[in-house]
Amino acid sequence: ADVVRGITDEAFRRYDWQVGCRGARALTYLGALSVETCEAYTRFFMLHQLPSGAYGYFAPDSLNTIDQDSEAKLNSQRLAISLEIIWTLTEMLSFGNWQLLNSLSKSTNSNMVD
């Protein structure tokens, strides 16, 4: 669990949201996510929430030079980051009592019953 926590922390330092969020969820699945770590990750996510509600860190001066094509790419990146963070927050704050992939497999199996 310490290795996963180290990889997760380093990913968040590099703004590698996908790896960081996967690591946070892995810690939750392992039962190794302490309350302090959960609070720290939650504060980190909230720090990077934009006024629009989306998540993601982008340097303010780089946003001034964005054309329309780049803006569309930026918005798609923000959507992906936001979904990843919301998924992670939901699973983290439930402390393992709810998992997206488990709930999807249960609903799929119940629909397949004759």
C-alpha positions in Angstrom: 0.0 0.0 0.0 2.9 2.4 0.7 4.2 1.9 -2.9 0.7 2.7 -4.3 0.5 5.8 -2.1 3.9 7.0 -3.3 3.0 6.5 -6.9 -0.3 8.3 -6.4 1.3 11.2 -4.6 3.9 11.6 -7.4 1.3 11.4 -10.1 -0.7 14.2 -8.5 2.5 16.3 -8.2 3.0 15.9 -12.0 -0.7 16.6 -12.6 -1.1 13.1 -14.1 -4.8 12.9 -13.1 -5.5 9.5 -14.5 -2.7 7.7 -12.7 -3.3 9.7 -9.5 -7.0 8.9 -9.5 -6.5 5.3 -10.2 -4.0 5.1 -7.3 -6.5 6.8 -4.9 -9.2 4.3 -5.9 -6.7 1.4 -5.5 -5.9 2.6 -2.0 -9.6 2.6 -1.3 -10.1 -0.9 -2.7 -7.2 -2.1 -0.6 -8.6 -0.5 2.6 -5.4 1.4 2.9 -6.8 4.9 2.5 -6.6 6.7 5.8 -8.9 9.6 6.7 -6.0 12.0 6.6 -5.0 10.9 3.1 -8.6 11.0 1.9 -8.9 14.6 3.2 -5.6 15.6 1.6 -6.6 14.2 -1.8 -10.1 15.9 -1.5 -8.5 19.2 -0.7 -6.1 18.8 -3.7 -9.1 18.1 -6.0 -11.0 21.1 -4.6 -8.0 23.4 -5.1 -8.0 22.5 -8.8 -11.7 23.0 -9.4 -12.4 25.8 -11.8 -15.2 28.4 -11.4 -17.1 26.6 -14.2 -17.2 23.5 -12.1 -14.7 21.5 -14.2 -11.4 20.2 -12.8 -7.9 20.5 -14.2 -4.9 22.7 -13.8 -3.7 24.8 -16.7 -1.4 27.7 -16.5 -3.3 31.0 -16.8 -0.9 32.5 -19.4 -1.3 29.5 -21.6 -5.0 30.0 -21.7 -4.6 33.4 -23.3 -3.1 31.9 -26.5 -5.7 29.2 -27.2 -7.4 29.2 -30.6 -10.9 27.6 -31.2 -9.4 24.1 -32.1 -7.2 24.1 -29.0 -10.1 25.3 -26.8 -12.2 22.3 -28.0 -9.3 19.9 -27.1 -8.9 21.7 -23.7 -12.6 21.3 -23.0 -12.4 17.6 -23.8 -9.4 17.2 -21.5 -11.3 19.0 -18.7 -14.3 16.7 -19.2 -12.1 13.6 -18.9 -10.3 14.9 -15.9 -13.6 16.0 -14.3 -15.1 12.5 -14.8 -12.0 10.8 -13.4 -12.0 13.0 -10.3 -15.8 12.7 -9.6 -15.5 9.0 -9.9 -12.6 8.9 -7.6 -14.2 11.3 -5.0 -17.4 9.2 -5.0 -15.5 5.9 -4.3 -13.0 7.5 -1.9 -15.6 9.2 0.2 -17.7 6.0 0.4 -14.5 4.3 1.9 -15.1 1.2 -0.2 -18.8 0.8 0.3 -19.6 1.7 -3.3 -17.6 0.9 -6.4 -18.6 2.0 -9.9 -17.4 -1.2 -11.7 -19.1 -3.5 -9.2 -22.4 -1.6 -9.5 -22.2 -1.7 -13.3 -21.7 -5.5 -13.3 -24.6 -6.1 -10.9 -27.0 -4.0 -13.0 -25.8 -5.8 -16.2 -26.2 -9.2 -14.6 -29.7 -8.4 -13.4 -30.8 -7.3 -16.9 -29.5 -10.6 -18.3 -31.8 -12.7 -16.1 -34.5 -14.5 -18.2 
